[in-house]
């Protein structure tokens, strides 16, 4: 089973597309085990992390299943399945409001899990992740990405971690719109610190309000920027 080296953005979607093409074309028989992550990473010439994310996409779509200590297997009953859009493509066709609402629900749940699962020492690390204001959008995007990834990491939920890391470019398209001015960058840092402080207090209600406020401010920033235009994320 040969694959083309992957060089494009959103690597996990591209890997998932190639794997699915091989599966549906019969190159790899139903019920057969796929090569392990290391072998796939070597063939695609990318990291094992990207391979893992691609396999997560295919598993969520029901094309493969994973057996602990045995490997990853192609589902046998996929004859009637049609090729569905990669998750990234589905999200890209959503509106900014769709993405903000989804992000709010997801990050509130993440924050609750951090309160329940993280140690005091781990929560203290959130303050380091929240600090800093950049002079340009690209640097601020990196800071913002790290803070929200750190939250997902402390939640202990691997799906949240993979989602934040793999699809942050879509989420950050929204954040970039709301981060045009230096004043907004300062506000984002303050909102991140408020979330960290609420989590440190292990107050679920206060934490939920802090996350919701952060999303409301993001929504307001996007609305101002998109006023008079099309607020679709295509």
N, C-alpha and C positions, 0 to 999 in steps of 0.2 A: 504494500500500500504506500504509494509515493505522494508527497505533498509539495506544493510550491512554497518556497520561503516567504514569510510574511513580513512586509515592510511598512504597512499602512497604519493610520490611526485606528483606534478602537480595535486593537488586535484580537481581543477575545471573540468579538463578533465575527471577524474574518476567519478565525480558526474554526469556530462553530459552523460557519457556512460550508467550509471545505469538508469538514468531518461529516456533516449531514448529507452533503452531495454524494460522498463515497458510500454512506450507509444506504441511502435511497436508491442509488444506482446498482446496488447489489455487489459492489466491490468487496464490501465486508459483510459477511452473511449474518442474518438475524441470529441472536443468541451467542454470537462469537465474542470473545474478549478483545477489547481494544489494546493496542500497545500501552505500556505504562507511561506515566507522565514524563519521565526522563527521556524515553525513546521518542515520544511525540515532540518534546521540546527540541531534541536534536534534529528531527526531520524538518520542523518548521523554522528552526534557527531562532527561537525566542525563549523566554524564561519559562520555568515550570509554573510560576504564578499565573501567567497568562493562560497556559494550558488548563490549569485548574479552574480558572474563571470560565473558559469556553465549555468545559465539561459540566460546570454548574448550570450554564444556560441550557445545554442539551438535556440534562437531567430534569430541569424544571419543565421543559417542554415534553418530557416523557419518552425521549428517544433512547436513552441509556439508563442503566441502573448501576449503582456501586455496591459491591459486596466487601465488607471489611476483611482485610487480609487476603482477598482473592483477586480483586481488580475491578475494572469497569467493563460492563457487558452491554451489548446492543439489545434493546428490547425485542422480543420475538414477534409481538403482535403490533406492528406498525404499518401494515399494508395499506390501511385506509387513511393514514395520516397524510396531510398535505404540508408542504413547506410553509412554516409560519415565519413572520418577520422577526429578525433578531430584536432582543429587548431594546437595544439602543435605538433602532429605527422606530420602534413603537413610541418610545419616549420623545424622539425628535419631532414626531408629528403632533405631539400634545401642545396645548397652549401653556403659556407661562403660568397662568393660574392653576392649571392641572398639576404642573410640576411642583409649585409652591405648596399646594394643598397636600399632595402626596408626601412631600418632604416634611411638612409640619407633623403629620401623623406618624411618620417613621421616626423622626428625631425625638418626639415626645416619648415614644416607646423606648428608644435607645437610652434616653436620659433616665427613665425609671429603672431600667435594667442596671445602669451604672450605679445608681443609688443602692440597689439590692446586692450587687455582686462585687463592686470594686472596693479595695482597701483604702484606708485613709491616705496611705503613701501614694497609691496610684491616682487618687483624686487630686492630690496636691500637684501632680504632674500636669493636670489640666491648666493650671495657672500659667505655667511656662509656655504651654501651647497657645494660650490665649493672648499672650503679650506680643507687642510689636505692631507698628503701623508702617506700611510701606509707602514709598513715594510714587509707585506705579502700579497699575492693575495686575500685571503678571506676577510681581512679587507678593502683592496682597492675596492673589489667588492661591499661591503656595501656602501662605500662612493660614488662610481660611480652610484650605483642603486639609492641612495637618490637624487643625483643631477638631474638625468634624470627623476625621478618620480616627483620631485619638478617642473621641467619645464612642465611636462604633467598636473600636478595639476593646475598650473597657467594658462594653456591654457583654462581651463574651460570646456574641452571636456571629458566627462566621458569615452568614448571608448578609448581614448589615455591613460587615467589613468589606466583603467583596463588592457590594453594590456601591458603597461610597467610593471605593478606590477605582472601580472599573468605569463607572458612569459619572464621575465627578465633572468631566468636561461638559456634560449636559447641564448639570446643576449649576456649574460655575458660569454658564452663559447668562443665567438669570442674575447671579451675584455680581457679575461684571457690569451689567446694566445699572444696578443699584449702587455701584461703587465708583461712579464716575468722578465724584468730587472728594477732596481730602476730608471734608467734614464728615462725609458718610463713612469713610474708612475709620475715622476715630470712633464714630458711633458703633460700628461693627465690633471693634475691640472692646468697647464698654459692654456691649450686649453679650459677647463671649465670656467676659469676666463675670457678668451677672449670672450667667448659666452655671459657670464653675462654682461660684459662691453658693448658689442655691443647692447644687448637688452636694457640696461639702457639708452643708447643714442637714443633708439627708431629709429635706422637706419636699415631699412629692408635689404638693400643691404649688409651692413657690417655684419649684423647678419647671413644672408644666407651664406656669405663667411666663417664666423667663424665656422659654423656648418659643411659646406662642407669640410673645411680643417681638422677638427677633424675626419671626416669619412675617408678622404684620408690618414691621418696618421695611422688610425686604419687598413685600407686596406693594407698599406705598411708594417705594423708590422706583420699582418697575412701572407702576401706573403713571407716575410723573414723567418718566422717560418715554413711555410708549403712548402718551396722550396724543390723540389725533392720528395715531398710526395703527397698524395691525399688530395686536399683541399675541400673534401666533409664533411658536418657537420653531417653525420650519426654517 
